[in-house]
Amino acid sequence: MRQLDVAVVGTGTVGSATALFLARQGHRVTLYEKVAEPQTLGAGIMLQPTGMAVLRALGLEQDVVPRGDRIDRLWVQTAAGHKVMELEYAQLHSSLFGVGLHRGVLFDVLFKAARKEHGVTVCTGIDVEDLHTARDGRQSVVERGTRKRHGLHDLVVVANGARSSLRDDTAFVKSVEPYPWGALWAIVPDHDHRFTGRLFQVVRGTRRLIGLLPTGVGPQGGQRQVSFFFSLRADQLEAFHAGNFEGWKAGVLADVPESAPVLDQLTSHENLLFSSYHDVVMWPWNTERVVYLGDAAHAMSPQLGQGCNLALLDAWYLAQSLRHSESVPDALFHYSRTRRWHLSWYQFITRWLTPFFQSDHLWLQPLRDVGMTWAAKVPWVRKQMVSAMCGVSRGPFMDLLELPGES
């Protein structure tokens, strides 16, 4: 592939990772970000073996992983203490584990690396609303409000999230739907380092999910932290803020006594932020000169903890497609074909699984509490469940995904 002039819209996980991969292939990359001074904010996330493999390929794994907390298992129980699910990474391979991480750490490492990378130009404070096609087929990005055009690019990578307006520039059949459920969350210091080794979740029916995730240190270091999250319908957020906070805390404590050290540090509704989610479906994820990555292409519920990991894989697969193709259109259509099965599978199982944990379908509770407990006792089924957790599943009768660096 000849040297390309590439625009990447968005400096999140997939945007910065893509800029790094393509610049290291010798392409000229302009990274556009609407925020003038991007901040290292965000809740706790799960870094899976897939995401770690991509960071390893970028030479950044050791800048990220030691700042998180190692997770060896997922534990889900009911408020009454009945175990619903216990999955251990070692059940698939003894070397595998996850990492609970402050989202800001991942952003900070990737964005700083992109700023330092030769061949990457970072342009902040430019809110890209639209794309413009020149007569020769090259693309300019169009700034919101001013309608100013920036650049003439051989390739545009759209990586600006689930709410991207740039999907409107395609004629593809696509669906963008908000989830009715979201989550309240907070990150607080884990003073006594009580929360280690597992993602711990407690369910009551299908309407209440409470989780505790060891999250490592923040972007500026300091004490180890733990992320707390509480599922909530988006249309109940106003009622939550108008309600009795101490009464809410008492209800959480009754269901999850382990949360006491976290709840002691929450004093008002304002200590909790709310995150909403979208379900984005489109295919292919490209035109001849534009490709959509990460949440802009395939946002989904965070139930499986795969968001940043799928995004990192997107960046790696796009780089591989460009490396081994003779033209931009060939590379982009190759990318869409290569990613289709893996991403479609995760979107399918996420939609299938989420109602068991966040929905008004109360009849699903006994199916979940009994069915998942017994299913996990079957070795073949348990392997499928763990491989899905690790991010390497491609379907029940397919070979596992080959991680970057394994070939």
N, C-alpha and C positions, 0 to 999 in steps of 0.2 A: 504493500500500500504506500502510495506517495505521501509526502507530508501534507497534512490537512490543517485548515483553519477551523477550529471547533469552538462552538459556544456551548457552555454548560449553564443551565438556568437553575440556580438553587445551590446553596452551600451546605446542605444537610449531609447525612451519611453517604448517600449514593452520589451526590454531586461532587463532593470533594474527592471521594475515592476514584470516581471516573476521571476527574481532572488529573489526578496523580498517574493513573495507569496510562492515559493517552499521552500526557507530556513525556513520560518515560519511553514511549514508543517513537518520540521525535515529532509529535504533532504540536502545533501552536494552539493553546487553549485559553479562552477567555471565560472566566467564571463570574457570572452575574448574580448579584444578591440584592434583594429589595431593601433589606435592613442596612442602614448606614454603618452601624456598629453591632455586628452579630453577637448575641449573648450565649453563654454556655448554660442554658436553662434546660429543665426537663426532669421527668420522673425516672425511677429505676427501670432498667431494661434488662433483658436476658441476652447475653452473647453466647451463641451456640457454637459447636465445633465447626460448622460451616463458616460462620463469620470470622472465627479465629483463624481459619485457614486462609481467608482472603487477606486479613491483616498481616499474616505471616508473609504472604506473597508481596505485600507492600513494604515489608521490613518494619512494621509498626506494632507487631504483636506485643513485644516487651514494653512498649510505651503505654499500652492499654491494660492488658490482663493483670499485671501486678497491682493495679489501682482498683481492681474489683474484688469481689469475694467469690471464692470457688463454690460452686453448687454441684453436689453429687447426686441429689435426688429431688424429685417432686413429690410432695405429700399433700393429699386432699382428704379431708374428713368432714363429717357432718358436725353441726353444732352440738349434737348429743355425744360426739366422740367416736362415732362409727367410721372406720377407715373406708374411704371410697376408692382411693387409688394411691399406690406407691410405686414410682418408677425410678430406677437407678440407671445412670448412664453406663455404669460398668456391666450392666446386663447385656449391652451390645458389644462393648469392648472396654477392657480395663483401663485404656489410656484416655477415655473420653470423659469430659466434664463440661459443665456450663459455667458461666460467670455472671453474677449479679453486678450490674454496673450503673453508675450515674450517667444518664444520657449525655450530660455536659462533658464528661471525660472523653467519650468517643468523638463528639463534635470538636472539642478542643484539639485533640491530637490530629485528626484528619484535616481540619481547617488550617492549623498552623503549618502542617506539612505542605499543604497546597500553596500557601502563601510563600513558602521558602523554595518551592520547586521551580527550577529553571524551565521556562516554557509555559508557565501558568501566569496569566495576568488576572488579578482579582479586581472586579469593579463593584463596589458596594453602593447602596443607595439608588439602585436602578430597578424599579418594579416593572418587570417584563409582563406585558398584558397580551401581546399579540406577536405574530410572525409575519414577515413580508417576503415574498418570493421575487427575486430579481429576474430579469429576462434570461440570464444564463443558468437559472435554477438555484443559485446560491440564496442563502437566507439571511435576512436582517432580523434582529429582535427589536420590537417596538415598545417604547416606554409608556407606561400608563400616564394619562393626563396630558403630557406634552406631545405625545405621539412621535417623539424623536426616534429615529432609527439608528441602531448601533450595529456596526460591522457588516461585512459580507462573508458569511461563513459557509464552508463546504458541508458542515454537519452541525445540527443543533440537538443537544441532549436535554430533554425536559426532565428536570429532577426537582421540581418545586412543590411536591406534595399532593395530597389527596384533593385539595381545593384548587388545583391548577386550572386556570382559564385557557391554557394553551391546548387542551384537548379539543376545544371548539374548532380548531383549525383543521380537523380531520373529518372525513366523511364516514369513518368507521362506525359501525353499530357499537354503542357503548352504554354502560349503565353506571350512574353515580348516585348512590343512595346513602343517606345518613343512617347509622344504627340508632334504634330507639334507646339503647342503653349506652352508658358511659361509665366513668369511674371517678370518684373523689380520691385524691392521693396527697401524700405528704412524705417528705424525706426528713428524718430526724436523726440525731446522733444515737448510736448504739453504745452508750457509756460503758457498759460491762461486757460488751461483745457477746451478748446472749444469742444473737441470731446468726447462726453459722451453718453452712453445709447444705441447706435445703431451701427451696421455695415452698412455703407453708401456706395452704389455703383452707378455709373453712366455709362450708356452704350450709345455708338453711333454705330448704325448698329450692326453687329456681330463681328466686327474686333477690337473694342475698348471697354475695360472694365477698369474702374478706381475705386479704392476702398480706403476707409479710415476706419481703425479699431482702436478704443481705445485699448491700449496694456498694460496699467499699468506700473509698474516700471521694470527696467532691473534686471538681476541677482545680481548686486551689489547695488540695490536700486536706490535712486536719484529721479529725476523728473518723473512725469507721462509722458508716451510716446504715440505716435500714429504711426501706420503702414500705409504706403502708398504703393499701388501696381498698376501696369499698365500692362495690357496684351500685349504680343508681340509674334509674330511668332519667333521661334528659328532661322530660316534662315534669319531674319531681324536684328539680334543682331549686326552684324558687321556694317550694314548701320546706325543703331542707334548711335553707338559709333563714326562714321565718320561724323555724321550730326551736325546741329546747335543746341546746347543745349538750348540756350535762346529761339530759335524759337519753340522747342519742349515744353518748359515750357509755352510759351504763348498759345499754342494750348490746353494744359491741363487746364490752367486757364480759357480759354474761355468755355470749357465744364463743368468745376467744379470750380466755383468761391470760393467754400468753402475750396478748397485746398491751397489757398494763403499762410496761415501761414506755411504750409509744404514746398511749393515750394520756399519760401524765404530762407529756410535753405539748399536748394540744389544748389550747385554752379558749378557742373561739372558732366559729365557722370560717373565719378568714385564714386560718392555718391550713385549710384544705383547698386545693385547686381541683377544677373539674376538667377532664379530658373527654372529648367526644370522638367518635370514630366514623369512618365511611367505608362503604363497600364499593370498590371500583372494578368494573369488568370491561375490558376491551381487548380486541385482538384483530389483526396483528398489532404489535406495539410500535409500529414504524410506518413512515412514508419513505420515499426515496432518499430524503435528506434529514429527516427528523425521527428521533427515537425517544420513547417514553420509558423511564425507569422508576423503580421504587414505588412509593405510594401514588405517584401520578399515574402509574400504569395499573397497579393491582393492590390498592389499599384493602385491608381486611381487618376484622376484629383481632385484637392482640391476644386472644385466648390461648394460642399455641406459642406465644413468645417468639415469633419468627420475623417481625418487621425489619429490624436493622440487618438481620442475617440474609434475608432474601434480597434486600437492597445491595448489600456488599457483593453477593453473588451476581446480581445484575451487572454491576460495574466490571467484574472480572470477565464475565462471559462476553460483554460487549467488546472489551479490549481484545479478547481472543478472536472474536469474529473479525474485527478490523485487521488484526495481525495476519490472518490467513486468507483474506479476500482481496480481490483485485480492484474492486470499486466500492464506493460507499453504499449504493443500493444493494449490491450482493451481500455486503457485510451486515446490513441492517435486517434484511429478510432472513439471513442465516441466523442472526441473533434471535429473532422472534420464533423461528422454528425450533431452535435449540432450547429455549426457555419454556416453551409452551406446556409441555407435559408436567414438569416439576411445579411450575406456578399454578397451573390449573388444578393439580391435585391438592395443593395446600389451600387454595380458595375453596375447593369442594369440602374438604374435611373441616375447615374452619366454620363454614356455614352449617355443616351437619352437627358439629360439636357445640357451638356457642349456645344454642337454645337450652341445652341441658344445664347450663350454668348461669345464663342471663336471659331470662324470658318470663312471660306470664303463663307459660304452659306448665302448670303445677303437676300435671299427670306424668311429666317426664322424670320427676324426682325418683320414684321407685325404680324405674328402668335404669336410671343412672346409678343409684346407690347399690342396687343388687347386680345389675348387668355388668357394670364396669369392674366391680370387685371380682366377680367370677371370671370375666374375660381375661383379666390380668393374670390369672392363675394358669392359663393355657400358654405354654412356652412360645408357640408360633405367634399368637395374638400379642403377647407381651413384647416380643421382638418388634412387631409392627408399631406398637405404641411408642416404644423407646426410640425407634428410628425416626418416627414422626417428630418426637420431641427434639431429637438431635438436628433435625433439618435435612436429613439425607434420604428420606423416603421419597420414592417416585410412584408409589402404588403398591398394593399388597402382593402382586405377582411380578414385580419389576426388580431388577438389580438396584442396589443402593446407589445413590448419587456419588460419583467420584469427586472427592474434594480437590480443590486447587492444590497443585504440587504433588499429587499422588501419581500422576501419569509419567 
